[in-house]
Amino acid sequence: MTRSTDIAALNKPVQLPTYQRFDGPKPDLPRSHPLMPDCFYRFPAQPMKVADGAPGDGSDVSGSAPTSNPIPPTADRNPYWQELNKRLGSPIGLTITAAADYDDKFATAVAGDTLGDLFNVEGTFAYLPQFLEARAQDLTEYLSGDAILDYPFLANLSTESWRGCVFSGAIRAVPIQRGVMSSNLLLARQDILDKLGVELGSPNLDELIKVAKAVTDQKKNRWAFALPPSAALGAMLRLPNDWEVRDGRLVHSRELEEHKQMLSIGRQMVVDGLIHPDGVAKNNQKVWFSQGSAVMTQDSYSSIQSFYRRSVVKEFAIAIPVVRDQAGKTGRFLLGKPNNSIAAIKPSSPERTRMLLGLLNWFAAPFGTEEYLFRKFGLPGRHYTLKGTDPVLTEAGGSEVCLGEFPVQYLADGGYPVYFPGHAEAVDVAHNHLKAILPTAIPQPTYGLYSPTQSTKGKVFDTRMDAITKDIQLGRAKISAWDEAVADWRKSGGDAIRHEYEEAMAVQGRK
C-alpha cells in the first residue's frame, strides 16, 4: 500500500480512458463548446435501444448507495426493482441509505466488510487512495486508453470526470458525472421581475444591488435573495475556483482581498434587508424561491426542474443572468466539480470484474435511449405516462423509482443533459447562459489531485471558515476576524495543503 505521505506515488498519473462520444439522439440545440451538455426540448419520440442483451451472468450482485429522496420499497415489494433485475440479468441487492447518514453507514460497512460488489464513495473520504488500493478493484487494464471502448456508455463520459477516479497511478473507480450542471449560479424569478416591471439584464454589482432594492418589500414578505449570492459576487470580483496558480504559486480564494470584499458586500446586503432574514442561518432557500418570498437564489442548472416541480403559480419562470464585473466583462464563472462522487468495484476475478463493469456500463446508457427511459422512469402506465413525448412520473413512479433517481445512479450514470420536461423555455435559458459563460469559465485546478492534509483536515477547515463567514454576515464578528481565521488555517494545515497540491501538480505536469 502506498505510504500516506508519498505525494508523488499518490498522484502518479495513468493513461485516462479514451473519450468516444456515443452516437445517440441529436441534441435540439448546438454544442458550441466541448463542455456544453446536450440540450433537449423533449424526450425523443422513438428512443433507441442500445444495449446488446442483459449484461449480467445470473449471479447475485450486492451494493451500497445513498439517496437524497425517500428510500424506495424493497425488491420484493417493488415492481420497478423486479423489472430492473430482469433487464440486468443479475439480481442486484442494494443497501440504500439516506445521503445524510451515508458516511456513518459507509464506515460501519467498511469495518464489517459489507459494502458489497459495487459501492459509492464520497470524494472527500479520508485516505481515499489507500482505502481504494486495499478494498477496490484496480480497473486500469479494463478502462485505460482504448480498453474502455468495450464499455461504450462509460467511454461517453468526459475525460475530466475520469481524473477524479485515478489514485496512486491506477484507475480505481468510475465517475458519477455531473459536469457543468452542478455549477453554482444565480437564479431569478423572471415572472416576479416581469410583474414588478424590473429589468435584471446582465448586471454588475451596482446594478444587481439596485435590482435587489427594487424587488425587496418586507411588508409583502418578499426579499431579493434567499441567501447571500456568493457565486454571483465571486464571479463579479473574479475570485478563483478555490485554488489558483498566481506567479508560480498556488493561492486560495480565502487569502485574497477580494474574498474579504465579498464578505463585506454580503454583510451589507444583510444590513440592508435584501436577504431573507433566515437566509444566512437556515437552509430553506428552495422553498422561499419556489413560493416567491425570495426573488433570487443560488443553486445549480440541475436544480431547475425541481423548482418547476415545486412552483405554486402557473406563470413560474426562471432567468439566469450573466453577471458582469465592474469593467463590464462576463463574470468569472466557476465550474462545479466534474463528478458528484465515484463508485468502486470489490476485487474479484477478471470475468466477474468485466461482468460488473457491464452492469455499470448499462447504468450509464445516455439520455434518449430505451435503457435510460426505463432506468429513470420505469414501466409505462405504472410508473409514468406520456405528455406529448415527455415521460411524467405517476405516484407509483415517484415511490418505486425514487422520483426518477433510483440509487443505481450513484453506481454509474450517464452525463446530465439540459432537459426540463414540459419547460422548453427553460432549456433555452440554460443553453443561452452556458453559451455565454463557458468560453471563459474556470475549472477547479486541483480536481483529481490528492492532498493527505486536505483529505484528513479539509472538512474541519471548511466548517470553521463557513462559521466565520456566517458570523461576519450576521454582524457577530468583524471583518478582521477573517484575517485571523485565515492565518490560523494556514498555520494549521492550509500551507501544507498548498505544498502538497503544488507537488502533485508537478508530478502530473499541470504546472
Secondary structure, 3 states (H helix, E strand, C coil): CCCCCCHHHHCCCCCCECCCCCCCCCCCCCCCCCCCCCECCCCCCCCECCCCCCCCCCCCEEEEEEECCCCCCCHHHCHHHHHHHHHHCCCEEEEEEEHHHHHHHHHHHHHHCCCCCEEEECCCCCCHHHHHHHHCCCCHHHHCEHHHHHCHHHHCCCHHHHHCCEECCEECCEEEECHHHHCEEEEEEHHHHHHHCCCCCCCCHHHHHHHHHHHCEHHHCEEEECCCCHHHHHHHHCCCCCEEEECCEEEEHHHCHHHHHHHHHHHHHHHCCCECCCCCCCCCHHHHHHHCCEEEEEEEHHHHHHHHHHCCCCCCCEECCCCECCCCCECCCECCCCEEEEEEECCCCHHHHHHHHHHHHHHCCCCCEHHHHHHHHCCECCCEEEECCEEEECHHHHHHCCCCCCHHHHCCCCCCCECCCCCHHHHHHHHHHHHHHHHHCECCCCCCCCCHHHHHHHHHHHHHHHHHHHHHHCCCCCCHHHHHHHHHHHHHHHHHHHHHHHHHHHHCCCC
